Amino acid sequence: MILDNNHIIGKTPEPVSKTVTVSLSDVSRRFSGGRGLGQISFELVKGQCCAVIGANGSGKTTLLRCLSALEPPGFGNLQIGPVSWSHSTYDQSKLHKNLIGILGFVFQNPEPWPHLTVLGNLLLPLTRVGGLTREDAINRAKASLLRFGLDNRMDTMPHQLSGGLRQRVVMARVHVLQPEVLILDEPTSALDPVWSEWVSELINEYKSEGNTVIVVSHQMGFVRRVADRVIYLDEGLIKEEGKVSAVLDHPEDEHVRRFLLNV
């Protein structure tokens, strides 16, 4: 993934260190209907992609919302980069401010801001959040749009774009802030096979830069191309986790075996 001008011109990335960038310790989040999370714990290091899989209602969305500080944990501790929180210290506005430049989140079925052009969608966070001058913001936004194949759509309004193009605009908008940790919820759901493969390449390049990715997907081919590790969730619990080949090819848990037969 393009992170700076040095990489654009082909500078060799620095070696990736095995520093923990994401940590969850006994994180739970329960709702009145019974669904949610129950004591989830795992760690991810720089340069690692973890795929979270599981049936609908297994807790994947709740996990992502807790990780992105959209919801407080009911119990336990979370840490992304230098930012940590628990139920007692949860402050959404403060956390979102502290996570700027550290965490990026692309929701499932994302939508660009409808009142702004494609270029405007990238300029707004760069100037208001990133603090860049307009000239610097335009240069960075154009580089990102070129990477996402949107350089010929800069002046287009979102309603004039297909679903796949709108999804790419949102991904570019998150990418342009250069987060260290990237969360993607079904990133290929609206993309054709060519662009799905391109997203795979983008994630792998992003990992090689020493960044961390968490991706939710029902497409196991995509998971095999990008993930180093797989976590299978069921009823809010981790039923199995490990290397991609171990979990997908030789699952130990019966729930995982049944799930894989139907995806």
N, C-alpha and C positions, 0 to 999 in steps of 0.2 A: 504494500500500500504506500502511496506517496505520503510521506510525513514531512519532508522539508525539501528545500531546493538542492541540498547536497545529494539526497537520494535520487532526485529526478535526473541529475547528470551522471549518476552511476557510481557514487562513492560507496565503497565497501562498508556495510554496517558494522558497528562495534560488536564484539562477541557478546552473546546473551548470557547473563548471569542467572543463577538459580535462586532468584529472590522471590519470596512469596508476595504476590500482588493481590490475591483474593483469599480471604479466610472467613469461614463460618464455623462457629462453635456452638453446638446444641441449639440451633435456631429453630424455633417453633412459631407457628402462626395459625391459630384455630378460629373457625367461624361457627356460628350457631348451627349451620347445616351439617357440621362435622368435617367438611373438607378444609384443607389447608396444608400445613407442614407440621411434622413432628420430629423435633430434635435432629436437624440436618447438620452434619459436620463434614467439611472438606476444605482443602487448600489447593490453590493453583499458583504456579510460578510463572515468571516471565517467559514469553515465547511458547506458551502452552495454550492449546484450544481444547476446551471441554464441551462435549455435546451432551445435552440433557434430553433424554427420550422418555417416552411413556404415553399411556393412553390419555384421552381427554379426561380432565378432572383428577389427574394424578398429582397435581400440585406444582406443575411446571410454571404456570403463570404467576402463582403466588410467590414462588421462589424468585423469579425475575423481578417482581415488584418490590420484594424485600431487599434484594441486592441493589436495586436502583434507588432505594430510599423513598419509594412512592408509598410504601406501607411500613409501619413499625413492626419489629419482631415482637411476638408475645413473650418470648424468652430467648436468652442466648445473646451472642455477640457477633457482629459483622465487622469486617475491615476490608477496605479497598484502597490500595496504596497506603498513604499515611493517615487516611481518614477512618475512624472507627466509631461505632455506636452500638447501643443496646436499647431495650425498651425504655429504660429510665432516662437515657440521654438523647433520645430521638427528637430532633427538631428538623422538620422537613426543609424549611427554607434555608436554614443554616447549612444543612448537609448538601443540598443541591448547589449552594454557592461554593462550598469547599470542594465539591467533586468536579467543578468545571475544569476541563483540561485533563482530568483523570479518568472519568467515566463517560462513555457514550452509549446510548441505548436506541436501537431501532425497533419499534413496536411491530407487531403483526398488522398487516394491512395499513401501513403508515400513509399519511397524507401530508403533502406540502402545505404551507400556509397559502390559502387560496387567493389572498389579495395581493400577493407578491409574485413577480416573475421568477423564473428558475434561478437567475442570478441573484435576485433580491432575497430569495430563501437562504442563500449562503452568506450574503453580505450582512444580514441582520445579526446573526450570532457572532460573526467576526468583529463587527464594530461595537455592538452593545455588550457582548459577553467577553470576547477576546481582547477588546481594547485596541484593535488595529486602526490605523488611519484608513481612510477610504481607499487611497491608492494601493496600500499594502493588501487590504482586504480584497480588492478587485483582482490583484495578481494571484493571490492564493486561491480565491474562488475559481478563477478561470483554469488554473492548473488542476483543481479537483474535478471540475466539470469535464475537462478533457479526459481525465483518467476514467470517468464514468460514462464516456461516450455521449455527453450532453452539451458539448461545446457549440453545437449548432442549434441549441434550444434555449440559449441564455435569456432571450427576450420573450419566451413563450410563457403564457399563463398556465397554471396547473390544470385547469378544466379542459385545456386543449390537448392534454397528454393522455396516453393509455395508462392502464393500471401499472404495468411494468415500468414505464418511464417515470411515473410518480414515485414508485418505490425507490428507483435509482436516485431521484432528486433528494429524497429523505436520507438515504444512505450517504450521499455526497455531503449533505448538510451536517451530518454527524461526523463524518470523516474529516471535514475541513478544520475542525477544532482540535484534531490530532490527539484523541484520548489514548491513555495508556491501557485502559481496559475497555473492551468493546462487547456489548451484549446485543445479540441478534435473535429476534423471535421470528422463526420461520422466514428467513431472509429470501428464500427462493420461491416462495409460494405464488408470486405473481409473475415470475420470470420464465422465459422460454429456455430450452436446454442450453443454448449458446451462452446466454447471460448467466445462467446458473453455474456453468463451468467457469465463467469469468469471475464470479463471486468466490468460487473455490480458490482460484489463483490469487485473488485479492487477499483472502484470509491467510493463505499460506505465506504470502509476501509480508503481510502485517505481522505475523508471528516471527518471521525471520528478523524483523526489526527489534525484537525483544518485547513485544506487546502481548497482552493476554486477551483471549476471546472466549466467551461463553455463548453457545448457540443452541437454540431449541429447534429441532427439525424432526419431521416424520419421514424424511427421505434418507434412507440408509446409505444409498450410494453417495449422496452428498456428505453424510457423516463420515464415511470411510475416507473421503478425499481430504477432509479438513481437520478432523479431530485426532488428538493424541490420546484422549481419555473419554470414556463414556460413563455417564451416570444414568441409571434407570430408576425412575420414580414410580411408586405405586402407593396410592392412598396416603400421600404426603411423606412417605418414607423412602430412603434409598434401599432398594432391594438388591441391587448389584452395581458394582462399579469396577473399573479397571481399564486396561488397554483395549483399544477398539477391536482388535482381532479376538481377544479373549471373550469380551462381552457379546459381540455380534456373531462370532463363529462357534463359540463353545460356552454358551450361557449355562450357569449352574442352577439358576432359579427358574422354576416352572412358569412363573408369570412372564418372565422375559422371553422364554421360548414361545409361549402362546402369542405374545405381542409381535414378535418378529415374523411369525407365520402369516400375520394379517396386514403387514405394512408393505 
